[in-house]
Amino acid sequence: MYDKKKTLEVDRKHIWHPFTQMKDFENKDHKVIVSGEGVKLTDADGNELYDTISSWWTNTLGHCNKRIVEAAKKQLDTLEHVNFSGFTHPYAAEFIDKLSDFLHPSLSRYFFSDDGSTAVEVALKMSFQYWQNKGKKEKTRFIMLDNAYHGDTLGAVSLGGVELYHQLYKPLMFNAIKVDSPNCSCCPHRKSEFTLDGESCGCNLQCFEKMEDTLLEYSDETVAVVVEPLIQGAGGMFTYPAKYLNKLRESADRHNVLLIFDEVATGFGRTGKLFAYEHTDIVPDIICLSKGITGGFLPLAITAATDEIYDAFYDDYFSYKTFFHGHSYTGNPLACAIAIENLNILKDENLPQSNLEVMHHFQKKLREMEKFDFIGDIRYRGFIGALDIVKSRKDKIPFDEKERIGNAIYEHSLENGLVLRPLGDMIYFFLPLIVTKDDIDQIFARTEKVLTDILT
């Protein structure tokens, strides 16, 4: 059924992979993945791999969830796509009706797009035009956090704080205002040995002083503050406490600045609640959602905003306050039908709440990794976890980046039936909500073997 040799020939000759130095594959092949079920992938040779990163954080309910498969098949016989400007359809309406039951009622206006990057682009343009429509022409800049990652389109890149990914494109970027992130992993005020979820570090949130000073200085020209709530993803899986966001909401309101949460990675149960903002006492003005929105089946994204923002665009045509933005596949019916079933499953199975015992078991297994001196820090929030790999925690010695220890761990993990995809010398886990204790025990047994093979 699968011609592995042909697949690899075409791949080597024509395909340019994302975030990949293709020369690394000059003398080796990519893994050819042909199927998936639950927490596992299967390659062309029949080998199974634990998909510990949920296929770039998209897969929330396991691969090939049968209910979602059936929903997709049913929709294929009805309507595959239609222009969403001037038309609507029941699949988009039903999806939004169900999604609105999951979100805070103040987030009441929904704009469709395609993926995480485009959801952020929509939020940036929408918030910028909000102030322009209200006559606040001087508000043209955004405040971002260091280590931030919001996607790879140019607006999202302009809010990127990871030099490896973003430095090259600075001539193309707009000038955002960068503030030090609440990075508990390297905070001098942290009293705990490990960061964990950032809630028990024993600090007085001294890191917020820089954000407060920045808002005070730049409030007149600032459109919005844009953050990844509770955990900065691709920048390093850095966790920080919910009280930072509570303070940020209060300060943004006081300085008349909007607050945007990029929940592309944290949405739909990843943090132990359906949305990261539910760990706080506040709600953002705009929230960006994607990845887990369809359970990993198809691209779809939502940017949800308040009525107050929507109303600033609502006017006669010749006011030219229209939000002139859109995508060819906006509100795609097939993706909407899949997203509907994804929400149905989350509700019917009471996820993630019904699997919190397994989530806590996962966090316990992470904490047990402190027994190894090559673990520099341990971080987690919900079903997301991270381990910093060092030469010695006791002596505070990191690996030289030229050794590419993270990549060596990744390559060896594939030989041991799991995916430990690194970010530098950090390995992370982004587990689906349906993971079991047995899965976690297997994953950590193999993880320990891989790490000790490479590091001892």
C-alpha positions as CSV (number, residue, x, y, z in Angstrom):
1,M,0.0,0.0,0.0
2,Y,2.9,2.4,0.8
3,D,5.9,2.7,-1.4
4,K,8.5,3.8,1.1
5,K,11.3,4.0,-1.4
6,K,9.2,6.2,-3.8
7,T,8.1,8.4,-0.9
8,L,11.7,9.1,0.1
9,E,12.9,9.6,-3.4
10,V,10.3,12.3,-4.0
11,D,10.9,13.8,-0.6
12,R,14.6,14.1,-1.1
13,K,14.3,15.5,-4.6
14,H,11.5,18.0,-4.1
15,I,10.3,18.6,-0.5
16,W,11.6,21.4,1.7
17,H,10.6,20.7,5.3
18,P,9.8,23.3,8.0
19,F,12.3,24.3,10.7
20,T,14.7,21.8,9.1
21,Q,18.3,22.2,7.9
22,M,17.9,20.0,4.9
23,K,21.6,19.2,4.8
24,D,21.1,17.3,8.1
25,F,19.3,14.7,5.9
26,E,22.0,14.5,3.2
27,N,23.0,11.0,4.4
28,K,19.8,9.9,6.3
29,D,16.1,9.7,5.6
30,H,13.1,11.3,7.2
31,K,10.8,8.9,9.1
32,V,8.0,7.9,6.8
33,I,4.8,8.0,8.9
34,V,1.8,6.1,7.4
35,S,-0.8,5.9,10.1
36,G,-1.7,6.9,13.6
37,E,-4.0,5.6,16.4
38,G,-4.5,7.1,19.9
39,V,-1.2,8.3,21.3
40,K,0.9,6.4,18.7
41,L,2.2,6.9,15.1
42,T,3.2,4.0,12.9
43,D,6.0,4.3,10.3
44,A,6.3,2.5,6.9
45,D,8.3,-0.3,8.5
46,G,5.6,-1.0,11.0
47,N,7.4,0.6,14.0
48,E,5.2,2.4,16.5
49,L,6.2,5.8,18.1
50,Y,4.7,7.5,21.0
51,D,3.6,10.9,19.6
52,T,4.7,12.9,22.7
53,I,4.2,16.3,21.0
54,S,0.8,15.6,19.6
55,S,2.0,16.3,16.1
56,W,3.1,19.8,16.7
57,W,0.6,20.3,19.5
58,T,-2.5,19.9,17.3
59,N,-3.8,16.4,18.3
60,T,-5.9,16.6,21.5
61,L,-8.0,13.5,21.3
62,G,-5.6,10.9,19.9
63,H,-5.0,10.1,16.2
64,C,-7.9,9.0,14.1
65,N,-10.6,9.5,16.7
66,K,-13.5,7.5,15.4
67,R,-16.2,10.0,16.1
68,I,-14.3,12.8,14.3
69,V,-13.6,10.5,11.4
70,E,-17.3,9.8,11.0
71,A,-18.2,13.5,11.3
72,A,-15.7,14.3,8.5
73,K,-17.1,11.5,6.2
74,K,-20.6,12.7,6.7
75,Q,-19.7,16.3,5.9
76,L,-17.9,15.3,2.7
77,D,-21.2,14.2,1.2
78,T,-22.9,17.6,2.0
79,L,-20.7,20.7,1.4
80,E,-16.9,20.9,1.2
81,H,-16.5,24.7,0.9
82,V,-18.2,28.0,0.1
83,N,-17.3,31.6,0.0
84,F,-17.8,33.1,3.5
85,S,-18.2,36.7,2.4
86,G,-22.0,37.2,1.7
87,F,-22.8,33.6,2.5
88,T,-23.0,31.6,5.7
89,H,-23.8,28.0,6.5
90,P,-25.2,25.9,9.4
91,Y,-21.8,24.2,10.1
92,A,-20.1,27.5,11.0
93,A,-23.2,28.7,13.0
94,E,-23.4,25.4,14.9
95,F,-19.7,25.5,15.7
96,I,-19.8,29.0,17.0
97,D,-22.9,28.3,19.0
98,K,-21.1,25.4,20.7
99,L,-17.8,27.3,21.1
100,S,-19.5,30.2,22.7
101,D,-20.7,27.9,25.5
102,F,-17.1,27.1,26.3
103,L,-15.8,30.7,26.3
104,H,-16.5,33.6,28.6
105,P,-19.6,35.4,27.4
106,S,-17.7,38.7,27.0
107,L,-15.8,37.0,24.0
108,S,-18.9,37.2,21.8
109,R,-17.6,38.0,18.2
110,Y,-15.8,35.4,16.2
111,F,-13.6,35.8,13.1
112,F,-12.5,32.7,11.2
113,S,-9.1,32.1,9.7
114,D,-6.8,29.2,9.0
115,D,-4.1,28.6,11.6
116,G,-2.4,30.0,14.7
117,S,-0.3,32.6,12.8
118,T,-3.4,33.9,10.9
119,A,-5.4,34.0,14.1
120,V,-2.7,36.3,15.6
121,E,-2.5,38.4,12.4
122,V,-6.3,38.9,12.6
123,A,-5.9,40.0,16.3
124,L,-3.2,42.5,15.4
125,K,-5.0,44.1,12.5
126,M,-8.4,44.0,14.4
127,S,-7.0,45.7,17.5
128,F,-5.0,48.2,15.5
129,Q,-8.0,49.2,13.5
130,Y,-10.2,49.3,16.6
131,W,-8.2,52.3,17.9
132,Q,-8.0,53.9,14.4
133,N,-11.8,53.7,14.0
134,K,-12.2,55.3,17.4
135,G,-9.9,58.2,16.4
136,K,-6.9,57.2,18.5
137,K,-4.5,57.5,15.6
138,E,-1.4,57.6,17.8
139,K,-2.0,54.1,19.0
140,T,0.1,52.1,16.5
141,R,2.5,49.9,18.6
142,F,2.3,46.6,20.4
143,I,4.0,45.4,23.6
144,M,5.4,41.8,23.5
145,L,7.4,39.6,25.8
146,D,10.9,38.3,25.3
147,N,11.0,34.6,24.3
148,A,7.6,35.1,22.7
149,Y,6.5,33.0,19.7
150,H,3.2,33.8,18.0
151,G,3.7,32.3,14.5
152,D,5.6,32.8,11.3
153,T,3.7,35.3,9.3
154,L,5.3,38.8,9.4
155,G,2.9,40.4,11.9
156,A,3.3,37.4,14.2
157,V,7.1,37.4,13.6
158,S,7.2,41.1,14.6
159,L,6.0,40.0,18.0
160,G,8.6,37.2,18.2
161,G,11.2,37.2,20.9
162,V,13.3,34.2,19.9
163,E,16.4,35.5,18.2
164,L,17.1,32.2,16.4
165,Y,13.8,32.4,14.6
166,H,13.2,36.1,14.3
167,Q,16.5,38.1,14.2
168,L,17.0,37.7,10.4
169,Y,13.6,39.2,9.5
170,K,14.0,42.4,11.6
171,P,14.2,44.6,8.4
172,L,10.7,43.3,7.5
173,M,9.1,43.7,10.9
174,F,7.2,46.5,12.6
175,N,8.7,47.9,15.7
176,A,7.1,46.3,18.7
177,I,8.1,47.1,22.3
178,K,9.8,44.2,24.0
179,V,9.5,43.6,27.7
180,D,11.4,40.9,29.7
181,S,9.3,37.8,30.1
182,P,8.2,36.4,33.4
183,N,10.7,33.6,32.9
184,C,10.7,31.8,36.3
185,S,13.4,29.3,35.1
186,C,16.1,31.9,35.4
187,C,14.6,34.3,37.9
188,P,17.1,35.4,40.6
189,H,14.1,35.7,43.0
190,R,13.0,32.1,42.7
191,K,13.3,30.2,45.9
192,S,12.3,26.7,44.7
193,E,14.8,24.4,43.1
194,F,12.7,23.8,40.0
195,T,10.2,26.1,38.2
196,L,7.4,23.5,37.9
197,D,4.2,25.4,37.1
198,G,5.6,28.7,38.3
199,E,3.1,29.0,41.1
200,S,5.4,28.0,44.0
201,C,8.6,29.9,43.2
202,G,8.3,32.1,46.2
203,C,8.8,35.4,44.5
204,N,6.9,38.7,44.8
205,L,6.4,39.0,41.1
206,Q,9.3,41.5,40.7
207,C,9.3,40.8,37.0
208,F,6.0,42.7,36.5
209,E,7.7,46.0,37.4
210,K,9.2,46.2,33.9
211,M,5.8,45.6,32.3
212,E,4.2,48.3,34.5
213,D,7.0,50.8,33.7
214,T,6.6,50.1,30.0
215,L,2.8,50.6,30.0
216,L,3.3,53.8,31.9
217,E,5.8,55.1,29.4
218,Y,4.1,53.9,26.2
219,S,0.4,53.7,26.9
220,D,-0.5,56.6,24.6
221,E,0.9,54.8,21.6
222,T,0.2,51.2,22.5
223,V,-2.6,49.2,20.8
224,A,-2.3,46.1,22.9
225,V,-0.2,43.8,25.0
226,V,0.1,40.3,23.4
227,V,1.1,37.3,25.5
228,E,1.0,33.5,25.6
229,P,-0.8,32.9,28.9
230,L,0.9,30.8,31.6
231,I,3.4,29.1,29.3
232,Q,5.6,30.5,26.5
233,G,5.7,27.6,24.0
234,A,8.3,27.5,21.2
235,G,10.4,30.1,23.1
236,G,11.3,27.4,25.6
237,M,8.2,26.1,27.4
238,F,8.6,28.7,30.1
239,T,5.9,28.6,32.7
240,Y,4.9,31.6,34.9
241,P,2.2,32.2,37.5
242,A,-1.4,33.2,36.9
243,K,-1.1,36.3,39.1
244,Y,1.2,37.9,36.5
245,L,-1.8,37.9,34.1
246,N,-4.2,39.2,36.8
247,K,-1.8,42.2,37.3
248,L,-1.4,42.6,33.6
249,R,-5.2,42.9,33.1
250,E,-5.5,45.6,35.8
251,S,-2.6,47.6,34.5
252,A,-3.7,47.4,30.8
253,D,-7.2,48.6,31.8
254,R,-5.6,51.5,33.8
255,H,-3.5,52.5,30.9
256,N,-6.2,52.1,28.2
257,V,-4.5,49.3,26.4
258,L,-6.1,46.1,25.0
259,L,-5.0,42.6,26.2
260,I,-4.6,39.8,23.6
261,F,-4.1,36.2,24.7
262,D,-2.5,33.9,22.1
263,E,-4.1,30.6,23.2
264,V,-3.2,28.8,20.0
265,A,-1.1,26.3,22.0
266,T,-2.8,26.4,25.4
267,G,-6.4,26.2,24.3
268,F,-8.8,23.2,24.4
269,G,-7.6,21.5,27.5
270,R,-3.8,21.6,27.4
271,T,-3.3,23.4,30.7
272,G,-5.7,21.3,32.7
273,K,-8.6,23.6,32.0
274,L,-10.2,24.3,28.6
275,F,-8.4,27.6,28.3
276,A,-5.4,29.0,30.1
277,Y,-7.3,32.2,31.1
278,E,-9.5,30.1,33.3
279,H,-6.6,29.7,35.7
280,T,-6.8,33.4,36.3
281,D,-9.4,35.9,37.5
282,I,-9.5,37.8,34.2
283,V,-10.6,37.6,30.6
284,P,-8.7,39.1,27.6
285,D,-10.2,41.5,25.1
286,I,-9.2,39.2,22.2
287,I,-8.3,35.5,22.2
288,C,-6.6,33.6,19.4
289,L,-7.4,29.9,19.0
290,S,-6.3,27.1,16.6
291,K,-4.3,23.9,16.8
292,G,-6.6,21.7,19.0
293,I,-9.7,23.4,17.7
294,T,-10.3,20.4,15.3
295,G,-8.4,17.8,17.3
296,G,-5.6,17.9,14.8
297,F,-7.7,16.9,11.8
298,L,-7.8,20.1,9.7
299,P,-6.5,23.7,9.8
300,L,-9.0,26.1,11.4
301,A,-8.6,29.2,13.6
302,I,-10.7,31.7,15.5
303,T,-10.0,35.1,16.8
304,A,-12.7,36.0,19.4
305,A,-13.3,39.6,20.5
306,T,-15.6,41.6,22.7
307,D,-18.7,43.5,21.5
308,E,-16.9,46.7,22.3
309,I,-14.3,45.9,19.7
310,Y,-16.8,44.7,17.1
311,D,-19.0,47.8,17.6
312,A,-16.1,50.1,16.6
313,F,-16.3,48.6,13.1
314,Y,-20.1,48.6,12.8
315,D,-21.0,51.7,10.7
316,D,-22.3,52.8,7.3
317,Y,-20.3,51.4,4.3
318,F,-18.8,54.8,3.4
319,S,-17.3,55.2,6.8
320,Y,-14.8,52.7,5.6
321,K,-14.6,51.1,9.0
322,T,-15.1,47.6,7.5
323,F,-12.5,45.0,8.6
324,F,-11.0,44.4,5.2
325,H,-9.4,41.0,6.0
326,G,-10.2,37.5,5.0
327,H,-9.0,34.1,3.8
328,S,-10.1,31.9,0.9
329,Y,-10.9,29.0,3.3
330,T,-12.6,31.2,6.0
331,G,-15.2,29.2,7.8
332,N,-14.5,26.0,5.8
333,P,-17.6,23.7,6.3
334,L,-15.5,20.5,6.5
335,A,-13.3,22.0,9.2
336,C,-16.3,23.4,11.0
337,A,-18.0,20.0,11.1
338,I,-14.9,18.4,12.5
339,A,-14.6,21.2,15.1
340,I,-18.2,20.7,16.1
341,E,-17.6,17.0,16.8
342,N,-14.3,17.9,18.7
343,L,-16.3,20.1,21.0
344,N,-19.0,17.5,21.4
345,I,-16.4,15.0,22.6
346,L,-14.8,17.4,25.0
347,K,-18.3,18.0,26.5
348,D,-19.5,14.4,26.5
349,E,-16.3,13.1,28.0
350,N,-15.8,16.0,30.3
351,L,-12.2,16.6,29.1
352,P,-9.8,17.6,30.4
353,Q,-11.4,17.4,33.9
354,S,-12.1,13.6,33.6
355,N,-8.4,12.9,33.1
356,L,-6.9,15.1,35.7
357,E,-5.7,12.1,37.7
358,V,-3.6,11.0,34.7
359,M,-2.4,14.6,34.3
360,H,-1.1,14.7,37.8
361,H,0.6,11.3,37.3
362,F,2.4,12.9,34.3
363,Q,3.5,15.8,36.4
364,K,4.7,13.4,39.1
365,K,6.8,11.5,36.6
366,L,8.3,14.8,35.5
367,R,9.3,15.7,39.0
368,E,10.9,12.3,39.5
369,M,13.4,13.2,36.8
370,E,15.2,15.4,39.4
371,K,17.1,12.3,40.4
372,F,19.3,12.9,37.3
373,D,22.0,15.6,37.6
374,F,21.6,16.2,33.8
375,I,18.2,17.7,34.4
376,G,18.7,21.4,34.9
377,D,15.0,22.5,35.3
378,I,11.6,20.9,35.3
379,R,8.5,22.8,34.1
380,Y,4.9,21.9,33.5
381,R,1.4,23.1,33.2
382,G,-1.4,20.7,32.6
383,F,-0.4,18.1,29.9
384,I,2.6,20.1,28.8
385,G,6.0,19.5,30.3
386,A,9.7,20.4,29.7
387,L,13.1,19.2,30.9
388,D,16.2,21.3,30.5
389,I,19.2,19.1,29.6
390,V,22.6,20.2,31.1
391,K,26.0,18.7,31.8
392,S,25.5,19.2,35.5
393,R,22.8,20.8,37.5
394,K,24.9,20.7,40.7
395,D,27.8,22.5,39.1
396,K,25.5,24.7,36.8
397,I,27.3,23.6,33.6
398,P,25.3,23.7,30.4
399,F,26.2,21.8,27.2
400,D,27.9,23.7,24.4
401,E,25.3,24.3,21.7
402,K,27.7,23.0,19.1
403,E,27.3,19.5,20.7
404,R,23.6,19.5,19.6
405,I,22.7,17.3,22.5
406,G,19.0,17.9,22.0
407,N,19.2,16.6,18.4
408,A,21.2,13.6,19.6
409,I,18.4,12.8,22.1
410,Y,15.8,13.2,19.4
411,E,17.5,10.9,17.0
412,H,18.0,8.2,19.7
413,S,14.4,8.6,20.8
414,L,13.1,7.6,17.4
415,E,15.1,4.4,17.7
416,N,13.3,3.8,21.0
417,G,9.7,4.2,20.0
418,L,9.0,7.8,20.9
419,V,9.3,11.4,19.7
420,L,11.4,13.6,22.0
421,R,11.6,16.7,19.8
422,P,13.9,19.3,21.3
423,L,14.0,23.0,21.5
424,G,17.7,23.5,21.8
425,D,18.9,21.4,24.7
426,M,15.3,21.2,26.2
427,I,13.0,18.3,25.5
428,Y,9.3,18.7,25.9
429,F,6.0,16.8,26.1
430,F,2.7,18.0,24.7
431,L,0.4,15.1,25.5
432,P,-3.1,14.5,24.2
433,L,-6.0,14.7,26.7
434,I,-6.8,11.0,26.3
435,V,-3.3,9.8,27.4
436,T,-3.4,7.0,30.0
437,K,-1.2,6.2,33.0
438,D,0.2,3.2,31.2
439,D,1.1,5.4,28.2
440,I,2.9,7.8,30.5
441,D,4.8,5.1,32.3
442,Q,5.9,3.7,29.0
443,I,6.9,7.2,27.7
444,F,9.0,7.9,30.8
445,A,10.6,4.5,30.9
446,R,11.8,5.0,27.3
447,T,12.7,8.7,28.0
448,E,15.0,7.6,30.9
449,K,16.6,5.0,28.7
450,V,17.3,7.5,25.9
451,L,18.6,10.2,28.2
452,T,20.9,7.8,30.1
453,D,22.2,6.2,26.8
454,I,23.2,9.6,25.5
455,L,24.2,11.5,28.7
456,T,25.9,8.9,30.9
